[in-house]
Amino acid sequence: MPSGCPAMSEHQPQTSGTITARVPDGPAAELAQLKEENARLRARLASKSDYIRRKVDQMLTVMGTRPLRQEELDDNTLIDVDPLGILVDSFAHILDHLHTTNRELTENRELLQTIFSSLESGILLIREEDHVITDVNETACRSLGLKREDILGQLCFSFIYPDCTGACPMKEQNLKIDNSERMLRAADGHIVPVLKTVGRVMVHGIPHFLESFIDITAQKEAEAEILALNDDLEMRVQERTAELIQANREMESFSYSISHDLRAPLRHINGYINILREDYGGHLDMAGINCLQRVDAASKQMGMLIDDLLSFSRIPRTLKNPQTVDLSQLARDVTVMLRETEPDRQVEVEIQDGLVAHGDVSLLNMVVQNLIGNAWKFTARSSRAAISFGRKRQGERDVFFVLDNGVGFDMTYQNKLFKVFERLNGEEFEGTGIGLAIVKRIVNRHGGDIWAESSPGNGATFYFTLASPRQP
């Protein structure tokens, strides 16, 4: 064959046509004859090139690669390649890829089966069309007390307690996910409470429900135990509350009896003191008159102590009528009363306007009266006595204070300050030692706190807080 014709490999199909040779009429005629034969050969191979290109493109499409472009594989190149070799290599690649994919699918299937079997949750695969169980894991078998073959093919409703009529929330309500509690009946008849989740899946193109559930028997037993403990605790609280109410009533009754029983002898004592003073005062010398005055003072002190004890015992545990209270006005009223009691004393009293609190007006009046009364009492020796009642902001709360320039006290003994019968100044000033205990109890009843700062000879400052009213 002339050199101008493309060479064919040993794998290429041979053409069946016959080329008719003519006697050359010189070099020009021979060249013309070769060109004509070459054209006829190309025309006959063109259809085969198109066929090969289409099949290669089809193969590449199956393999997921793009088709050939004309510039990538022209007719000359396509005729030179080995189409059968390309197909064999390509199918070998495809088969290798299929083997790899099949191996991965098998591994994934085994992994899913292992997970499916070893899950602590029970798993049921239910065909949506007829509610038949098509697969079940070992946990579900243990929960129901049945073998796998005894569960497969059964209707999912057959294990529900109480007996189910076939209603399916997933279908009736067109749910994607159903989370709820159910009761299952095990093979031995005992009831198993479960928390289940149902979703939709496709298995081999068939709609299924995938139901997973966990046994919540332990949780239900714990809940029942907690409810029983709560009921028992509630009963004990009620019993204890009744006991406290009874104890408070007995305390009130006792306080009244003490008041009545102690006041009667005091009245007799005071009566005889008055008789002695009026009828026999002229027969007593100075020592006798002094003794009589001491007895009279002790009797009055005893009366004050009884009053304070009763006030302390009668402070309610809860506020009966909380309302907005003008502490500034209460302080002014207390100051007027003190000035009327001791008109000769010159005491500078400064009361900040707008001091308002929320609470029981009678109890808060006792707080103001005791604190300002103490400041008045302990400034008796000051040449220029001064008392201040005000408020300052501390963080997010209001702090009220009563400040004086009296005798003060040693902070070493501050832990005794608000205890009953504790008096840091001894017998130098009159008092029962109950006033500050009353103040503390009232402040605590109002959800507040009280404390003091002082030093001997430098006065004292008492601070107290009250809870803000609850917002509706």
C-alpha positions as CSV (number, residue, x, y, z in Angstrom):
1,M,0.0,0.0,0.0
2,P,1.3,3.4,-0.8
3,S,2.8,5.4,2.1
4,G,0.1,8.1,1.9
5,C,-2.6,5.7,3.3
6,P,-3.0,5.4,7.1
7,A,-1.5,2.3,8.5
8,M,-3.9,-0.3,10.1
9,S,-3.0,-2.2,13.2
10,E,-3.3,-6.0,13.4
11,H,-6.5,-5.7,15.5
12,Q,-8.3,-3.5,13.0
13,P,-11.0,-5.0,10.7
14,Q,-9.8,-5.4,7.1
15,T,-11.8,-3.8,4.3
16,S,-13.5,-6.3,1.9
17,G,-13.4,-4.0,-1.2
18,T,-11.0,-4.6,-4.1
19,I,-9.1,-1.7,-5.6
20,T,-8.8,-1.9,-9.4
21,A,-5.3,-1.0,-10.6
22,R,-4.7,0.8,-13.9
23,V,-1.6,1.0,-15.9
24,P,0.1,4.3,-15.0
25,D,0.6,6.8,-17.7
26,G,3.6,8.4,-16.2
27,P,4.3,9.9,-12.7
28,A,1.4,12.3,-12.9
29,A,-1.1,9.6,-13.8
30,E,0.2,7.4,-11.0
31,L,-0.1,10.1,-8.4
32,A,-3.7,10.9,-9.5
33,Q,-4.5,7.2,-9.3
34,L,-3.1,7.0,-5.7
35,K,-5.1,10.0,-4.6
36,E,-8.2,8.5,-6.0
37,E,-7.7,5.2,-4.2
38,N,-6.9,7.0,-1.0
39,A,-10.1,9.0,-1.2
40,R,-12.2,5.9,-1.8
41,L,-10.5,4.2,1.2
42,R,-11.2,7.2,3.5
43,A,-14.9,7.2,2.4
44,R,-15.3,3.5,3.1
45,L,-13.6,3.9,6.7
46,A,-15.6,7.0,7.6
47,S,-18.7,5.1,8.7
48,K,-16.6,2.7,10.8
49,S,-14.9,5.7,12.5
50,D,-18.3,7.2,13.4
51,Y,-19.4,3.8,14.8
52,I,-16.3,3.4,16.9
53,R,-16.6,7.0,18.2
54,R,-20.3,6.5,19.2
55,K,-19.5,3.3,21.1
56,V,-16.5,4.9,22.9
57,D,-18.7,7.9,23.8
58,Q,-21.4,5.5,25.0
59,M,-18.9,3.6,27.1
60,L,-17.5,6.8,28.6
61,T,-21.0,8.0,29.5
62,V,-21.7,4.7,31.4
63,M,-18.4,5.2,33.2
64,G,-19.4,8.7,34.2
65,T,-16.9,10.6,32.1
66,R,-17.5,13.2,29.4
67,P,-17.8,12.2,25.7
68,L,-14.9,12.7,23.3
69,R,-14.4,15.9,21.4
70,Q,-13.5,16.0,17.8
71,E,-10.1,17.6,18.4
72,E,-9.3,14.9,21.0
73,L,-9.7,12.0,18.6
74,D,-9.9,12.7,14.8
75,D,-10.5,10.1,12.2
76,N,-6.8,9.3,11.6
77,T,-6.2,8.8,15.3
78,L,-9.4,6.8,15.8
79,I,-8.4,4.4,13.0
80,D,-5.0,3.9,14.6
81,V,-6.3,3.0,18.1
82,D,-7.4,-0.5,19.2
83,P,-11.2,-0.2,19.9
84,L,-11.4,-3.8,21.2
85,G,-8.5,-3.2,23.6
86,I,-10.2,0.0,24.8
87,L,-13.5,-1.8,25.5
88,V,-11.8,-4.6,27.3
89,D,-9.7,-2.3,29.5
90,S,-12.8,-0.1,30.2
91,F,-15.0,-3.1,31.1
92,A,-12.2,-4.3,33.4
93,H,-12.2,-1.0,35.1
94,I,-15.9,-1.0,35.4
95,L,-15.9,-4.5,36.9
96,D,-13.2,-3.5,39.3
97,H,-15.2,-0.5,40.4
98,L,-18.3,-2.7,40.8
99,H,-16.4,-5.2,42.9
100,T,-15.1,-2.3,45.1
101,T,-18.6,-0.8,45.5
102,N,-20.1,-4.2,46.2
103,R,-17.4,-4.9,48.9
104,E,-18.1,-1.5,50.5
105,L,-21.9,-2.1,50.4
106,T,-21.3,-5.5,52.1
107,E,-19.2,-3.9,54.8
108,N,-21.7,-1.2,55.4
109,R,-24.5,-3.8,55.5
110,E,-22.6,-5.8,58.1
111,L,-21.9,-2.7,60.1
112,L,-25.5,-1.6,60.1
113,Q,-26.6,-5.2,61.0
114,T,-24.1,-5.2,63.9
115,I,-25.4,-1.8,65.1
116,F,-29.0,-3.0,64.6
117,S,-28.4,-6.1,66.7
118,S,-26.4,-4.6,69.5
119,L,-28.4,-1.5,70.2
120,E,-29.8,-1.2,73.7
121,S,-33.0,0.1,72.2
122,G,-35.5,-2.3,70.8
123,I,-36.0,-2.0,67.0
124,L,-38.9,-3.0,64.9
125,L,-39.1,-2.7,61.2
126,I,-42.8,-2.6,60.2
127,R,-44.2,-2.6,56.7
128,E,-46.4,0.5,56.4
129,E,-49.0,-1.1,54.1
130,D,-50.2,-3.9,56.4
131,H,-48.3,-3.2,59.7
132,V,-46.5,-6.5,59.5
133,I,-43.1,-6.7,61.4
134,T,-40.4,-7.6,58.9
135,D,-37.3,-7.3,61.1
136,V,-36.5,-7.1,64.8
137,N,-33.4,-6.8,66.9
138,E,-32.2,-8.8,69.9
139,T,-33.2,-6.1,72.4
140,A,-36.8,-6.1,71.3
141,C,-36.9,-9.9,71.5
142,R,-35.6,-9.7,75.1
143,S,-38.1,-7.0,76.0
144,L,-41.0,-9.1,74.6
145,G,-39.7,-12.4,75.9
146,L,-40.0,-14.0,72.4
147,K,-37.7,-15.5,69.8
148,R,-37.1,-13.6,66.6
149,E,-39.1,-16.1,64.5
150,D,-42.1,-15.6,66.8
151,I,-42.2,-11.9,66.2
152,L,-41.5,-11.7,62.5
153,G,-44.7,-11.7,60.4
154,Q,-46.8,-10.6,63.4
155,L,-48.9,-7.4,63.4
156,C,-47.2,-4.6,65.4
157,F,-50.6,-4.0,67.2
158,S,-50.6,-7.5,68.7
159,F,-48.0,-6.5,71.3
160,I,-49.7,-3.3,72.5
161,Y,-51.4,-3.1,75.9
162,P,-54.3,-2.5,76.3
163,D,-55.5,-4.2,73.1
164,C,-55.2,-1.9,70.1
165,T,-57.9,-1.7,67.4
166,G,-55.3,-0.9,64.7
167,A,-55.2,2.9,65.0
168,C,-51.9,4.2,63.7
169,P,-51.0,7.9,64.6
170,M,-48.3,7.9,61.9
171,K,-51.0,7.3,59.2
172,E,-54.0,9.0,60.7
173,Q,-52.1,12.2,61.6
174,N,-49.6,12.0,58.7
175,L,-46.7,12.3,61.2
176,K,-43.1,12.2,60.2
177,I,-41.9,11.3,63.7
178,D,-44.0,10.0,66.6
179,N,-42.6,10.2,70.1
180,S,-44.8,8.8,72.8
181,E,-45.1,6.4,75.7
182,R,-46.7,3.0,75.2
183,M,-47.3,-0.2,77.2
184,L,-46.2,-3.5,75.7
185,R,-47.4,-6.9,76.7
186,A,-44.6,-9.4,77.0
187,A,-44.9,-13.1,76.4
188,D,-45.3,-14.0,80.1
189,G,-48.1,-11.4,80.4
190,H,-46.3,-8.7,82.3
191,I,-46.6,-5.1,81.1
192,V,-43.5,-3.2,79.9
193,P,-43.7,0.6,79.8
194,V,-41.6,1.9,76.9
195,L,-40.7,5.3,75.4
196,K,-40.9,4.9,71.6
197,T,-39.9,6.9,68.5
198,V,-41.3,6.0,65.1
199,G,-40.0,7.3,61.8
200,R,-40.5,6.6,58.1
201,V,-37.9,4.7,55.9
202,M,-37.8,3.0,52.5
203,V,-36.6,-0.6,52.3
204,H,-36.1,-2.0,48.8
205,G,-38.5,0.7,47.5
206,I,-41.3,-0.3,50.0
207,P,-42.4,2.2,52.7
208,H,-41.7,1.0,56.2
209,F,-42.0,2.4,59.8
210,L,-38.8,2.1,61.9
211,E,-39.8,2.0,65.5
212,S,-37.2,2.2,68.3
213,F,-38.1,1.9,72.0
214,I,-36.5,1.8,75.4
215,D,-37.7,0.0,78.5
216,I,-38.6,2.6,81.1
217,T,-39.7,0.3,83.8
218,A,-36.9,1.5,86.2
219,Q,-37.9,5.1,85.6
220,K,-41.6,4.4,86.2
221,E,-40.7,2.6,89.4
222,A,-38.5,5.5,90.5
223,E,-41.3,8.0,89.7
224,A,-43.8,5.9,91.7
225,E,-41.3,5.8,94.6
226,I,-40.8,9.6,94.4
227,L,-44.5,10.2,94.3
228,A,-45.0,7.9,97.4
229,L,-42.2,9.8,99.1
230,N,-43.7,13.1,98.2
231,D,-47.1,12.0,99.5
232,D,-45.4,10.8,102.7
233,L,-43.5,14.1,103.0
234,E,-46.7,16.1,102.4
235,M,-48.4,14.2,105.1
236,R,-45.5,14.8,107.5
237,V,-45.5,18.5,106.6
238,Q,-49.2,18.7,107.3
239,E,-48.8,16.9,110.6
240,R,-45.8,19.1,111.5
241,T,-47.7,22.2,110.5
242,A,-50.6,21.2,112.6
243,E,-48.3,20.6,115.5
244,L,-46.7,24.0,115.1
245,I,-50.1,25.7,114.9
246,Q,-51.1,23.9,118.0
247,A,-47.8,24.8,119.7
248,N,-48.2,28.5,118.7
249,R,-51.7,28.5,120.1
250,E,-50.4,27.0,123.3
251,M,-47.7,29.6,123.4
252,E,-50.2,32.4,122.9
253,S,-52.3,30.9,125.7
254,F,-49.3,30.6,127.9
255,S,-48.2,34.1,127.2
256,Y,-51.7,35.4,128.1
257,S,-51.6,33.3,131.3
258,I,-48.2,34.6,132.2
259,S,-49.3,38.2,131.5
260,H,-52.4,37.7,133.6
261,D,-50.7,35.8,136.4
262,L,-47.7,38.1,136.7
263,R,-49.7,41.3,136.4
264,A,-52.0,40.4,139.3
265,P,-49.2,40.2,141.9
266,L,-47.6,43.3,140.4
267,R,-50.9,45.2,140.8
268,H,-50.9,44.1,144.5
269,I,-47.3,45.2,144.9
270,N,-48.0,48.6,143.3
271,G,-51.1,49.0,145.5
272,Y,-49.2,48.3,148.7
273,I,-46.4,50.6,147.6
274,N,-48.9,53.4,147.1
275,I,-50.5,52.7,150.6
276,L,-47.1,52.8,152.2
277,R,-46.2,56.0,150.4
278,E,-49.5,57.7,151.2
279,D,-50.3,56.4,154.7
280,Y,-46.9,55.6,156.2
281,G,-44.6,57.9,154.2
282,G,-44.3,60.3,157.1
283,H,-43.2,57.5,159.5
284,L,-40.3,56.4,157.2
285,D,-36.8,57.7,157.5
286,M,-34.7,58.4,154.4
287,A,-33.4,54.8,154.2
288,G,-37.0,53.5,154.3
289,I,-38.1,56.0,151.6
290,N,-35.2,54.9,149.5
291,C,-36.1,51.3,149.8
292,L,-39.7,52.1,148.9
293,Q,-38.6,53.9,145.8
294,R,-36.4,50.9,144.7
295,V,-39.3,48.5,145.1
296,D,-41.5,50.9,143.1
297,A,-38.8,51.1,140.3
298,A,-38.4,47.3,140.3
299,S,-42.1,46.8,140.0
300,K,-42.4,49.2,137.0
301,Q,-39.4,47.5,135.4
302,M,-41.1,44.1,135.9
303,G,-44.2,45.6,134.2
304,M,-42.2,46.8,131.2
305,L,-40.5,43.4,131.0
306,I,-43.8,41.6,130.9
307,D,-45.1,44.0,128.1
308,D,-41.9,43.5,126.1
309,L,-42.1,39.7,126.4
310,L,-45.7,39.7,125.3
311,S,-44.8,41.9,122.3
312,F,-42.0,39.6,121.4
313,S,-44.1,36.4,121.6
314,R,-47.0,38.0,119.6
315,I,-45.0,39.0,116.5
316,P,-46.8,37.1,113.7
317,R,-44.9,34.5,111.6
318,T,-46.5,36.0,108.5
319,L,-47.5,39.5,107.5
320,K,-51.3,39.8,107.7
321,N,-51.8,43.2,106.1
322,P,-48.7,44.3,104.1
323,Q,-49.1,47.8,102.7
324,T,-47.0,50.9,101.8
325,V,-45.7,52.5,104.9
326,D,-44.3,56.0,105.4
327,L,-41.3,55.4,107.7
328,S,-40.5,59.1,107.7
329,Q,-43.9,59.9,109.3
330,L,-43.5,57.1,111.8
331,A,-40.1,58.5,112.8
332,R,-41.6,62.0,113.2
333,D,-44.4,60.7,115.4
334,V,-41.9,58.8,117.6
335,T,-39.8,61.9,118.0
336,V,-42.8,64.0,119.0
337,M,-43.7,61.5,121.7
338,L,-40.1,61.4,123.0
339,R,-39.9,65.2,123.2
340,E,-43.2,65.3,125.1
341,T,-41.9,62.6,127.5
342,E,-38.6,64.6,128.1
343,P,-39.3,68.2,127.2
344,D,-36.1,69.5,128.9
345,R,-33.8,67.5,126.5
346,Q,-32.3,69.3,123.5
347,V,-31.8,66.6,120.8
348,E,-31.2,67.4,117.1
349,V,-33.2,64.8,115.1
350,E,-32.8,64.7,111.3
351,I,-35.4,62.6,109.4
352,Q,-35.0,62.1,105.7
353,D,-38.2,62.7,103.7
354,G,-39.7,60.0,101.4
355,L,-38.6,56.9,103.4
356,V,-41.2,54.4,102.2
357,A,-41.3,50.6,102.8
358,H,-43.8,47.8,102.2
359,G,-45.0,45.8,105.2
360,D,-47.1,45.7,108.3
361,V,-47.5,49.2,109.6
362,S,-47.9,48.3,113.3
363,L,-44.8,46.1,113.3
364,L,-42.7,48.6,111.3
365,N,-43.8,51.2,113.9
366,M,-42.3,49.0,116.6
367,V,-39.0,48.9,114.6
368,V,-38.8,52.7,114.2
369,Q,-39.9,53.3,117.8
370,N,-37.3,50.9,119.3
371,L,-34.4,52.1,117.1
372,I,-35.0,55.9,117.6
373,G,-36.0,55.3,121.2
374,N,-32.6,53.6,121.8
375,A,-30.8,56.4,120.1
376,W,-32.6,58.9,122.2
377,K,-31.8,57.0,125.4
378,F,-28.1,56.4,124.7
379,T,-27.5,60.1,123.7
380,A,-28.7,61.3,127.1
381,R,-25.1,62.1,128.2
382,S,-24.1,63.8,125.0
383,S,-23.7,67.6,125.3
384,R,-25.2,68.1,121.7
385,A,-27.2,65.0,121.1
386,A,-27.9,64.2,117.5
387,I,-30.0,61.5,115.8
388,S,-30.4,60.8,112.0
389,F,-32.8,58.5,110.3
390,G,-32.2,58.0,106.5
391,R,-31.6,55.7,103.6
392,K,-28.8,54.9,101.2
393,R,-28.4,52.7,98.2
394,Q,-26.2,49.6,98.6
395,G,-26.0,47.5,95.4
396,E,-29.5,46.7,94.3
397,R,-31.2,47.3,97.7
398,D,-32.2,50.2,99.9
399,V,-30.6,50.3,103.4
400,F,-32.3,52.3,106.1
401,F,-30.2,53.5,109.1
402,V,-30.5,55.2,112.5
403,L,-27.4,57.0,113.5
404,D,-26.6,58.7,116.9
405,N,-23.6,60.2,118.7
406,G,-24.3,58.5,122.0
407,V,-22.2,56.2,124.1
408,G,-21.8,53.4,121.5
409,F,-20.7,49.9,122.3
410,D,-17.8,47.5,121.8
411,M,-18.2,45.5,118.6
412,T,-16.5,42.6,120.3
413,Y,-20.0,41.8,121.8
414,Q,-22.0,42.5,118.7
415,N,-23.1,38.8,118.6
416,K,-25.2,39.4,121.8
417,L,-26.7,42.6,120.5
418,F,-30.0,41.1,119.2
419,K,-30.5,38.4,121.7
420,V,-33.2,38.4,124.4
421,F,-32.2,39.8,127.8
422,E,-28.7,40.9,126.5
423,R,-27.7,44.4,127.5
424,L,-24.3,45.7,126.5
425,N,-24.5,48.8,128.7
426,G,-25.4,47.0,131.9
427,E,-27.4,48.9,134.4
428,E,-26.3,52.4,133.3
429,F,-29.4,52.8,131.2
430,E,-32.9,51.5,131.8
431,G,-34.3,48.8,129.6
432,T,-35.4,45.2,129.5
433,G,-32.9,43.8,126.9
434,I,-35.7,42.7,124.6
435,G,-36.2,45.7,122.3
436,L,-33.5,44.9,119.7
437,A,-34.6,41.2,119.7
438,I,-38.1,42.4,118.8
439,V,-36.6,44.6,116.0
440,K,-34.6,41.8,114.5
441,R,-37.6,39.4,114.5
442,I,-39.8,42.0,112.8
443,V,-37.2,42.8,110.2
444,N,-36.6,39.1,109.5
445,R,-40.4,38.6,109.1
446,H,-40.3,41.3,106.4
447,G,-37.5,39.4,104.5
448,G,-34.8,41.8,105.6
449,D,-31.7,41.9,107.8
450,I,-30.3,44.1,110.5
451,W,-26.8,44.9,111.7
452,A,-24.9,47.6,113.6
453,E,-21.6,49.5,113.6
454,S,-20.2,51.3,116.6
455,S,-17.3,51.9,119.0
456,P,-17.3,53.0,122.6
457,G,-17.9,56.8,122.9
458,N,-18.4,57.4,119.2
459,G,-22.1,56.6,118.8
460,A,-23.7,53.8,116.9
461,T,-25.4,53.2,113.5
462,F,-28.1,50.6,113.1
463,Y,-28.8,49.4,109.5
464,F,-31.7,47.4,108.3
465,T,-33.2,46.3,105.0
466,L,-36.8,45.3,104.0
467,A,-37.8,43.1,101.1
468,S,-39.3,44.8,98.1
469,P,-43.0,44.1,97.4
470,R,-43.6,41.3,94.9
471,Q,-44.5,42.4,91.5
472,P,-47.9,41.2,90.2
